[in-house]
Amino acid sequence: MSEANLEALLKDLIGRRGSDLHLQVGARPIFRVNADLIFTDYPAVNSEQMMAYIRSILTHSDRKEEE
């Protein structure tokens, strides 16, 4: 499976009726579905992806504080 953006991961999670998305640099995304952890086929998240995911959900003022 190819690299996924945060929106694609969340859509996949919702499609599986999951509740949580677990992300960690160096690990594949994990979904929580019905209290079970589901290891996805997505590739491991690298640090650049993680920063992109974080920036995509920060508000404008949060981004200013980050810089």
N, C-alpha and C positions, 0 to 999 in steps of 0.2 A: 504494500500500500504506500502511496506517495505521502510526502509531507503535507500536513493539514494545517489550515489556519484555525484560529480559535472558533470562528463561526461554524466551520465544518465540524469540528469536534463537538460543539454544543448541539448542533442539529442531530448528529449521530447519537449522542447521549439521550436527547429527548425522544428520538425515534425508538430507542430501546426502553423507554420509560424509566430512565435512570435518574438518580437524584444528585450524584456528586461526580465531579471530574477531578481526578488526582493528577497533578503535573509535577514533575521533578526533572531537573537537568540530568541527562544521561540515562533516563528511563522512558519506557513507552508510556503513553497516556493510559490511565486506568479509569474505568467507569464503575460506579457503584449502582447496581441494579438489584432491587429487591433484597437489600442488605448483603449481597454478594459482590465481591470485587471481580470485575471482568477485565482481563488483560487484553488490550486491543492489538490489532495488527499494524497500527501506525508505527512509524519509526520513532526511535528515541528522540526526545526533545533536546536540542542543543541550547547553549546559553543565548545565542542570538534570537532564536525562536521564542524563548521564554521572555526575553526583554520585549520583543514585539507583542506578545500576548499581554504582558503587563501594561505596556503603553496604550494598547488598544482599549483598555477599560478605565484608564486614569482620566480624571477630569482635567480641564485646561489648567486649573490652579494646582492640582496635584503634580502635573508635569513640570510646572514652574519650580515647585519645591524640589523635584528630583534633580533638576539641573543645578 
